Amino acid sequence: MTSLPAPIPAPLLPLDADPRTATGRTLGWGIVSTGRIAEKVTPDIALLEDARLVAVSSRSQEAAEDFARRLGVERAYGDETTTAAAGRVPATGLERMLADPEVDVVYVATPHGQHAEHARAALEAGKHVVCEKAVTINAAELRGLLDLARAKGLFFMEGLWTRFQPGVQRIMALVADGVVGTPEWIQSSLGFVAPADPDHRIWRVDAGGGALLDLGVYVLHWPWAVFGFPTQVDATARRTASGVDELTGLTGVFEGGHMAQMQMSLVSDCPSTAVISGSGGTLVVEKPLHAPRTARIVRTPAGARLTGQDAPAEEVLTFELEGKGYVYEMREATTRIQLGDTESPVMSWADSLRQMELFDSIRESIGVVYPNDEA
């Protein structure tokens, strides 16, 4: 039996606690973007008793006002031209929002290609930052953000919501306690048929499109949570004419010889599950693997043969999610900021950086290059 690394830390708030309950002073939130992910996450921020939805920014004042009206945000900031002593001066919605003294923490929900620019602007303005995954386009961008956050003593966290969910934490604890014996092999996949519109951000190289940056954090999460970080990754991919990966497969080798196969697709509906196989059984994280509501534990009887005569024992686990499931990461970020911490061990700076370094290496091997790489 080989030893396994320590599991990813649990969130600061106990898993059986109500994530909505206030843990300290109220924080004012600013939302960067009025897009789909901002629409999903903002209501979960509103569930926190110690959160105020102070402002939202957009390039369009109309879009910002519509978002604010529907989701209960106090102020809307769009691009405008203001009059100053030197003449008329343009101001972006983001600049206007970052000048708002009641905004304490900013949630960056723009496309990947803009994450570094917008997160840097927020940090330079003295705001704490929760940045949507993938946190940046490459590791160099992330190093710059971490250096800035460190110098200013500000909280910064990648918003990989899966890690903070109580059900996911419960699964990780069960595996660490030996529910499948010694885990040896993991298969994870995530895929869907993306919109055919070539201008959609997922197909655009300038927006950081492609399967790896959009889905890779989720398929990597489960092997990483169980085995630790991979020591070797082999990658294959199919690229589009625009240069992004639409179908990507990874084979990972981990300390102790454990292995994982990971698939992500923008052109097919994958099982979107994770299968953790060990010496004493299998645990299946049911679809969707990034926010599971159920999991199955299949225990293999000792000495069982592949004859169909030894029926394995099966147990079904069910999990509840508060809101849409984003409230847990936002609770962790809020509490860390209230405590004066600059990062969370659940999604630490080191973890985000190692992940981006791995993605850089994978992109090099599959030939995906973004304009940001040349900056």
KAKAUR-V938418 format. One record per pair of residues at least 6 apart in sequence whose ideal C-beta (glycine too) atoms are under 7 Angstrom apart, sorted by the first residue. I is the first residue (numbers start at 0). J is the second residue. D is the distance in whole Angstrom. If there is no record, write none. Layout:
{{I	J	D} {I	J	D}}
This chain:
{{0	181	5} {1	181	7} {1	255	4} {1	256	7} {3	225	7} {3	226	7} {4	227	4} {6	171	5} {6	175	5} {6	224	7} {7	162	6} {7	171	7} {7	224	5} {7	345	6} {8	344	4} {8	345	5} {9	168	5} {10	163	5} {10	327	6} {10	331	5} {10	345	5} {11	331	6} {11	334	5} {11	335	7} {12	18	6} {12	330	6} {12	331	7} {12	334	6} {14	165	4} {14	168	6} {14	169	7} {18	321	5} {18	326	5} {18	327	5} {18	330	4} {19	46	5} {19	47	6} {19	48	6} {19	321	7} {19	326	7} {20	48	6} {21	48	4} {21	49	4} {22	49	6} {22	333	7} {22	334	5} {22	337	6} {23	49	6} {23	334	7} {23	337	3} {24	49	7} {24	337	6} {25	49	5} {25	50	7} {25	51	6} {26	49	6} {26	50	6} {26	103	5} {26	104	5} {26	333	6} {26	336	6} {27	51	5} {27	53	4} {27	101	5} {27	102	5} {27	103	5} {28	44	6} {28	50	6} {28	51	7} {28	52	6} {28	53	6} {28	104	6} {28	106	6} {29	53	6} {29	54	5} {29	56	7} {29	96	5} {29	99	7} {29	102	4} {29	105	5} {30	37	5} {30	41	6} {30	55	4} {30	72	7} {30	106	5} {30	108	7} {31	56	5} {31	93	6} {31	105	6} {31	106	7} {31	107	5} {31	108	6} {31	109	6} {31	117	5} {32	57	7} {32	108	4} {32	109	5} {33	55	6} {33	57	5} {33	62	5} {33	63	6} {33	66	4} {34	108	6} {36	108	5} {36	131	6} {37	108	4} {39	323	6} {39	325	7} {40	106	7} {40	108	7} {40	325	5} {41	52	7} {41	70	5} {42	70	6} {42	322	6} {43	322	4} {43	323	6} {43	325	4} {43	326	4} {43	329	6} {44	50	5} {44	52	6} {44	106	7} {44	329	5} {45	52	6} {45	71	6} {46	321	7} {46	322	5} {46	326	5} {47	326	7} {47	329	6} {47	330	6} {47	333	6} {49	333	6} {50	333	6} {52	71	6} {52	72	4} {52	73	6} {53	73	5} {53	74	6} {53	99	7} {53	101	5} {53	102	5} {54	72	6} {54	73	7} {54	74	4} {54	76	6} {54	96	5} {54	99	5} {54	102	6} {55	63	5} {55	66	5} {55	67	5} {55	72	5} {55	75	6} {56	63	6} {56	76	5} {56	92	4} {56	93	5} {56	95	7} {56	96	4} {57	63	4} {57	66	7} {57	77	5} {57	92	5} {58	77	7} {58	78	5} {58	92	6} {59	77	5} {60	75	7} {60	77	3} {60	79	7} {61	77	7} {62	77	7} {63	75	4} {63	76	6} {63	77	5} {63	92	6} {64	75	4} {66	72	7} {66	75	7} {67	74	7} {67	75	4} {74	99	7} {76	92	4} {76	95	4} {76	96	4} {77	92	4} {78	91	5} {78	92	5} {79	90	6} {80	87	5} {80	88	7} {80	89	5} {81	88	5} {81	90	5} {93	117	6} {93	120	6} {96	102	6} {97	120	6} {97	121	6} {97	124	4} {97	126	6} {102	126	6} {103	126	7} {103	127	6} {104	126	6} {104	127	4} {104	129	7} {104	336	6} {105	121	4} {105	126	5} {105	128	5} {106	129	5} {107	114	6} {107	117	5} {107	118	5} {107	121	7} {107	128	6} {107	130	4} {107	131	6} {108	131	5} {109	117	6} {110	200	4} {110	206	4} {110	207	6} {111	133	5} {111	136	6} {111	206	7} {111	207	3} {111	212	5} {112	136	6} {112	205	6} {112	206	5} {112	207	4} {112	369	7} {112	371	6} {114	130	6} {114	134	6} {114	135	5} {115	135	5} {115	136	7} {115	140	4} {115	144	6} {118	128	5} {118	130	5} {118	144	5} {119	144	6} {119	147	6} {121	128	5} {122	128	6} {122	144	7} {122	147	5} {122	148	6} {122	151	6} {122	153	6} {125	151	7} {127	153	5} {127	154	4} {127	336	5} {128	155	5} {129	156	5} {129	158	5} {129	332	5} {130	157	6} {130	158	6} {131	158	5} {132	157	6} {132	158	6} {132	159	5} {132	216	5} {133	212	4} {133	216	6} {134	141	6} {134	157	4} {134	351	5} {134	355	7} {135	141	4} {135	144	7} {135	355	6} {136	207	5} {136	369	5} {136	371	4} {136	372	7} {137	355	6} {137	359	5} {137	371	6} {137	372	6} {138	352	6} {138	355	4} {138	356	5} {138	359	5} {140	371	6} {141	351	6} {141	352	6} {141	355	5} {142	352	7} {144	155	6} {145	155	7} {145	348	5} {145	352	7} {148	155	4} {148	341	6} {149	341	7} {152	341	6} {153	341	6} {154	332	7} {154	335	6} {154	336	5} {154	340	6} {154	341	5} {154	342	7} {155	341	7} {155	342	7} {156	332	6} {156	342	6} {156	343	5} {156	346	6} {157	346	5} {157	351	4} {158	328	6} {159	216	6} {159	346	5} {160	324	6} {160	325	5} {160	328	5} {161	167	6} {161	217	6} {161	220	5} {161	289	5} {161	290	7} {162	220	7} {162	345	5} {162	346	6} {163	327	4} {163	328	4} {163	331	6} {163	345	6} {164	290	7} {164	320	7} {164	324	6} {164	327	6} {165	318	7} {165	327	7} {166	291	6} {166	318	3} {167	291	7} {170	282	7} {170	284	6} {170	294	6} {171	224	5} {174	182	6} {174	225	6} {174	275	6} {174	282	6} {178	282	6} {178	296	6} {179	275	6} {179	276	7} {179	277	3} {179	279	6} {179	280	4} {179	281	6} {179	282	5} {180	277	4} {180	278	3} {180	279	3} {180	280	6} {181	277	5} {181	278	5} {182	225	5} {182	257	7} {182	275	5} {182	276	7} {182	277	4} {183	257	6} {183	276	6} {183	277	6} {183	278	7} {184	258	5} {184	259	7} {184	276	5} {185	221	6} {185	222	5} {185	225	6} {185	259	4} {185	273	7} {185	274	7} {185	275	5} {186	260	5} {186	274	5} {187	218	4} {187	221	5} {187	222	7} {187	259	7} {187	261	5} {187	273	4} {187	288	6} {188	218	6} {188	262	4} {188	269	4} {188	270	5} {188	271	6} {188	272	7} {189	214	5} {189	217	5} {189	218	5} {189	263	5} {189	269	6} {189	271	5} {189	288	6} {189	289	7} {190	262	7} {190	263	6} {190	264	3} {190	267	5} {190	268	6} {190	269	3} {190	271	7} {191	268	6} {192	266	6} {192	267	7} {192	268	6} {193	199	7} {193	201	5} {193	265	4} {200	206	4} {200	208	6} {201	208	5} {201	213	6} {201	265	6} {202	208	5} {202	239	6} {202	241	6} {202	243	6} {203	241	7} {204	241	6} {204	242	5} {204	243	6} {204	369	6} {204	370	7} {205	370	6} {207	369	6} {208	243	4} {209	243	3} {209	244	4} {209	367	6} {210	244	5} {210	245	6} {210	246	7} {210	247	5} {210	263	4} {210	264	6} {210	265	5} {211	244	5} {211	247	5} {211	263	7} {211	358	6} {211	361	6} {211	362	7} {211	367	7} {212	358	7} {214	263	4} {215	263	6} {215	358	6} {216	354	7} {217	288	6} {217	289	4} {218	261	4} {218	262	7} {218	263	5} {219	261	6} {221	273	4} {221	275	7} {221	284	7} {221	288	7} {222	229	7} {222	251	6} {222	253	7} {222	259	4} {222	261	7} {225	275	6} {226	253	4} {226	257	5} {227	253	6} {227	254	6} {228	353	6} {229	251	4} {229	252	6} {229	253	5} {230	252	6} {230	253	6} {230	254	6} {231	252	4} {232	249	6} {232	251	5} {232	357	7} {232	361	6} {233	250	5} {234	247	7} {234	249	5} {234	361	5} {234	364	5} {234	365	5} {235	248	5} {236	244	4} {236	246	7} {236	247	4} {236	365	4} {237	244	7} {237	245	6} {237	246	4} {238	244	6} {238	245	7} {238	366	7} {238	367	7} {239	245	5} {242	367	7} {242	368	7} {243	367	6} {244	365	6} {244	367	5} {245	265	5} {245	266	5} {246	264	5} {246	266	6} {247	263	5} {247	365	7} {248	262	5} {249	261	4} {249	361	7} {250	260	6} {251	258	7} {251	259	4} {251	261	7} {252	258	6} {262	269	6} {270	286	7} {271	286	4} {271	287	5} {271	288	6} {272	283	6} {272	284	6} {272	285	6} {272	286	5} {272	288	6} {273	284	4} {273	288	5} {274	281	6} {274	283	5} {275	281	7} {275	282	4} {279	298	6} {279	299	6} {280	296	6} {280	297	5} {280	298	4} {280	299	5} {280	311	7} {281	297	5} {282	294	6} {282	296	5} {283	294	6} {283	295	4} {284	291	5} {284	294	5} {285	291	6} {285	293	4} {285	294	6} {285	295	7} {290	320	7} {290	324	5} {291	318	6} {292	317	6} {292	318	6} {293	315	6} {293	316	7} {293	317	5} {294	316	5} {295	313	6} {295	315	6} {296	313	7} {296	314	4} {296	316	7} {297	311	5} {297	313	5} {298	311	6} {298	312	5} {299	311	5} {300	309	5} {300	311	7} {303	309	4} {331	343	5} {331	345	6} {332	343	7} {335	343	5} {342	348	5}}
